[in-house]
């Protein structure tokens, strides 16, 4: 597997030095090849603290174009306040742990406040709905998920780790009710469920479901679960599988914590679906396909859980093999979708049309870094953060609330092997 999960054994990062490092690490029970990239430049200085504490410190819509992300006036910015930022990394590839920072909601400026250590390869992060607990995957051969209690004064405490029952978990999410943690094991192609205790800690796994159909796509050696999310109404859980070019829909038993599959949707062979995001209406979802470099509008039936993908749309970042889209995000009002493009190193901006049933590409802008692995909007939707894995930095953009246009918010924030960013 490649470090960026392009779904092939050779992939775009098949340099001999990376392959040799990954082979040695894997034989020692360490990271897979996709965790090796970025280690050379990962020596950026950080402030390290123990696992139980953290150091603290005080426009109209137009036809699609490629434009520089400068000179745009971001209207309707909110008064300055301070938000909290968590940054996921690969510790086995030079990352320090979970990066801790604050950000100015007005300027978008980021200030590092330390590092939470003691969590191995925390490559994806999610917060409990009550804001009291942070969850991280441990993307290793023997996969795990870790819970961290968030202290009001920055005194964060690792509560413990539970095994996912699979390998290389790369995504997790909390069910809206706050009682269950869902995780996706990329390496073994299965999804897991863990109960969340009143303290925020995790209980023993209650279910593990492996994707046994459809057959793997071209060049794939099996299923590769890449994302697991809950539909907006909470009725269904959807798992995106890159290896089988499919999206599986489950019902979650809210008492037993078990999953029952009710349907699955098939994408074109070789599409390589990676991540989806729902429209606020809950009737449509937008699915990024990393291998054929497209995004698809999918109709969603809340009653049955059936997902029906439409025709794949271009990302504006070249053709298949030129760029590999990673994560789509949508504004709170459902008006715009942003998509990160690795390889092209850009952000695509789409207008959402027909009450969610359509996407129209407006433009692409440079992301200001190398290999944007993941995107996240601030809670108020005025800032967009991009984790750039290979350039070891987080880029920040102001989001115009009327047009969705993006304006660079200062220089990127240095962060070794930044692969996930979570603003709260």
N, C-alpha and C positions, 0 to 999 in steps of 0.2 A: 504494500500500500504506500502511496506517496504521502508526503508530509501535509499536503493541502487537500487530501482526499479527492483527487481527480478520478479515482476509481480504477486506475490501471496500475500494473506492477511497475511500469516504467515511468509514466506520468511526465509532468513538465519539470520535475526537480530530480532528474536522474544523473546529476553530476557524480563522478566517481567518488569524490571525497565525502559527499553526503551519504552515498550508498554504503561506503566502507564504515563510516561512523555508525550508521543505523544498524548494520549487520552486527557489529561488535556490541552495541548496546542491547540489541534484541537477544543475543546469546547470553547476556548477563542478566536478562529479565528486565531490561531497561526500556527506553522509548522506542517506538516504531519510527520508520523513516520520516513520516510527516512531522515528527517532533524535533528533527535535527536542524531543519532550515532556520537560519537566523541566529545560530549560536555564535558565529564569528563576531557579529556586531553587538552581541548581547552584554557587553561589559560596561554598559552605561551605569554610572554610579547610582545607588539607591540607599535609602536608610532602612536598615534591617532591625526588626524587633522580635521578641519571642512570640510564640503562637498564642499566648494568653493575653497579650497586650499589644498596643500599637503606639508609636511615637506620634504626637499630635502637634500642630502648629496652627499658632494662631494665623409686479409687472404683468401685462396681459399674457395669456397663453399663446405660444407661437409654435411654428413648425420645429421639428427636431434639429438641433445644431450641436456642435461641439464648441464650447466657449470656455475661456479662462474663468475660474471661480473668484474673480476680483471685480471691484467696482460696482457691486450690487448693493443697493441700500436695503437693509433688512428692516422692514416696517413693523410696527406693533411689538417692539421688544419690551420685555417686562422690566420693572425696576430691579436693580441689582440685589441679589441675595446669595447665599452660599448653599450649594448642593454637595452631596457626597458622591464620590466616584470610586468604583472598584474595577480593577484591571486584571483579567485572567491571563496566565502565561503558561509556558512549558518549562517547568523547573529542570527537567532532564535535558533541556536544550539551552540552558543558560538563563532562564527566567528566574527572578528572585523569589517568587511566591505569588501571593495575591497583592497587587499594587494598591495602595491606599492613597487617596487624593481628595481634594475638594475642588469645586469649580464655581466661578462667578457666573450667576445666571444671566447677568447683563452683558458682560464682555466675552464670556466663554473661556476665560483664562483658567488654566489648571495649575494647582499647587500641590506638589507631592507632600504627603504627611507620613509616609512610612511604608512598611511591608509586613504583611501577615504571613509568617512562615509556618511550617509544619503541615502544609497541605500539598501533596504531590501532584504535579501536572494539572493544576486547576484551569483547564482550557475553556470551560464554559461556566457561567454563573447565573444564578437566579435568586430572587428575594421572595420571602414569604409575604403574602398579602398584608399581614399586620406590620411588616417592616422590622420585625424583631430578630429575624434569622436569615442568614445568607447560606446558600447551598452551592457547592462546587462539584463538578465531576472530577474524578482522578483518571485521566485518560492514559491508562497503562494496560499492559497485557492482562493483568489481574485487576479488572476494573472496579472502581468504587465511587461512592458519593459521600461527601462530607458536609456536615452541618456546622455552622459557626454562629454563635450568639453574638449579636451586635450590641455593644454597650453604648449607653447614651453619651459617655465621655470619650468614646474611642477605645474603650477597653474591651476588645473583642476576644471571645473565647472559643476555641475549637471544641465542639461537643462530642465529636467522634465520627467514625467512618463505617459505612456498611458496604459490603460487596454487592455489585450489580448482577453477579452471576454470569457476566459476559466479559468481552474484551474491548478495550479502547472506547469507553463511553465518551461521547462527544457533545451531547446535548441533554439538558434536563429542564423541567418546568414544574411549577407547583399547581396542582389542581385548584380551581378558583375557590373551592370550599376550604382550602387550607389544611386538609387532613391527609393528603397523599402527595408524594413526590414521584414524578414520572421521569424515566431516563432512557436514553437510546444508546445501545452498544453498537458502535460502527463495525468493529472487527468481527464480532460474532453474529451480527444481523438480528438482534433481538431487543425487546423493550422490557423494562422492569418497573415494578411498583413497590414503593416503601411507605409505610405509615409514618406520619409525623406526630410525635408526641406533644403534649401541652407545653413542654419546655422548648420545643422546636427541634429536639433531637430526633433521630431516625430510628425506627424499629426494624425488626427483621423483615426481609423482603417477603411480600405476599404473593407476587406473581412474576413470571418470566415467560414471555411469549416470543418464539422464534418465527421469522417469516420464511415459510417453506414454499410459498408460491407467490407470484409466478416464477418462471425459470429466470436465472440471472441474465442480465443484459450482455451485449457484446463486450468482450474483454473482461468481464467480471468473473470472480471466482466464487461468488455466493452473495447472499443478502448483505446489505450495509445500511443499517438503520441510522439515519442522520439527524432526525429531529422528531420530537414528540410534543404535541401541543393539544390543548383542549379547545373545542369550538366555543364561540362567544356565549352561547346559552348554557354551556356546561354539560350538555347532554351526551357529547361524544368526544373521544380522544382520537387524534389522527397521528399516525406515524409515517414519516416520509422515508422511503427506502431507495437509496441511490443504486444499490447493486441490482435490484430487480425492476428498476424503472416503474415504481408503483407507490401509491399512498394507501395505507391501510386504515380503516375506520373501526374503532372499538367502542363498546359500552363499558363503562367502569362501574362495578358494583361498589357503591359507596360504603357498604358495610364490611364486605370481605376484602376489598382492595384487589379484586381480580378483573381481568380484561376478557371480554368476549367479542370476537371479530364479527362485524355485521356486513362488511363489504370491503372491496378494494378497487382502486382506480388504476388503470394502466396508462403509462405515458409512452410516447414513441420509443422504439428500441434505441438504446444509446443516449437517451436524453439526460440521464443522470440527475434526477430531481434531488435537491438538497434541502431547501427551506421554503416554507410558505408563511404567509401572513394573511389574516382574515380582514375583510372589510367590516367596519363597525356594525353594519346591518346584519351580519351573520349569514348572508346569502351568497357571498362570493369569497374566494380566496385567490391569492396571487402567488404562483409557484415558480421559484427560480430553478432552472435546469442547468447545472454547471457544465455538463459535458457537451451539450450542443449549443451552449451560449444563448439561451432563450429565457423568456418568462411567459407563463401561460395564465390566462384568466380561467378559473375553475368555478363552475356553478356548484353550490352546496345546498343540499336538501336537509334542513334541520330535523325534519321528521324521521327520515330514514338514515341519515348520516352519509348518504351517497355523495361522492365528489365526482364531478364530471368535467375533466379538463377540456379547454378549448384549444384552438390552434396556437402553437407556440409563436411568440412575437419576438422580433429582434431586440437586442438590448442597446444597440447603438455603439457597441464596443467591438465591432469586427465580427468575423465569422467563427464557426466552431473551431476550436483549437487555438484561436488567437487570444481568447480571454475566457475566464471561468467565473461566472457570477456566484456570489456567496450568499448574501442575505438581503431579502427585501424588508423594508419597514414602511408603515403607513401612518400618515398624520391622523391625529385624533378625530378630525372631522371627516376623514375618509376622502379627502380631496386629492391627495398626492401620494404616490409611492416612490420611494427611493431604493436604488439597487446598487450594491457594491460590485465592482468588476475587477477581479484579480487578473493580472496580465496587462490589461488596458489601463489599470490603475486609475479608475475613474468612478464617478457616481452618476448613474442614470436617473433622470427625473421624469416621471410619468404623470399625466393628468388622468384622474379617475373619472370616467364618463358613464352615461346611461345608468345612473344609480348604482354603480359598482360593476356593471356588466362589461365595461370596456376600459382599456388602457390606451393612452396616446403618448408616445415618446415625445418629450419636449426638448431635452438637450442632455448632454453629458458634460461634466466638469472634472478637471483633475482632482484626485483625492488628496494630493499633497504628501504622498507616501508610497511605499512599495508593498503590494499584496494586501489590500484591504480585506481582512478575514471576516469582520463582523461589524454591524452598524447598530446604533441605538439612539433613540430620541430622548431628550430630557423629558421629565414628567409633564412640563408645560408645553412641550412641543416646539420651543423656540430655538433649540440647539440640536445639532446632529453630530454624533461622535462616530469616528471610524478607527478601528484598531488595525494598524498596519504592521503585519507580522515581520516582514523582511527588513523594513526600515526602522523597526524598534521604536515606534512612535504612535501617538494618538492624535489624529487631526480633528479639529472642531470647526463647525460651520454654523452661522446664523441662518435660520429658516424664515424666509419672508412669509408671514401668515396669510397674505392674500394670493401671492403668485407661486409660492413654494420655491422660489429662487434661493440659491445657496450663496452665501458670502463667507469667505475665509475669516475665521476668528483668531487671528494671530498665528504665530509659529506653532508647528506641531509640538506636543509634549513628549519628551524623551521617555520611553518605557520599554525595557528589554523584552523582546519576543511577545509583544502585545498581540493577543489573539482574541480577546473578548473585553468589552467595556460595558459596565453597568452603572448608569447614572441614577441616583435616587434624590 
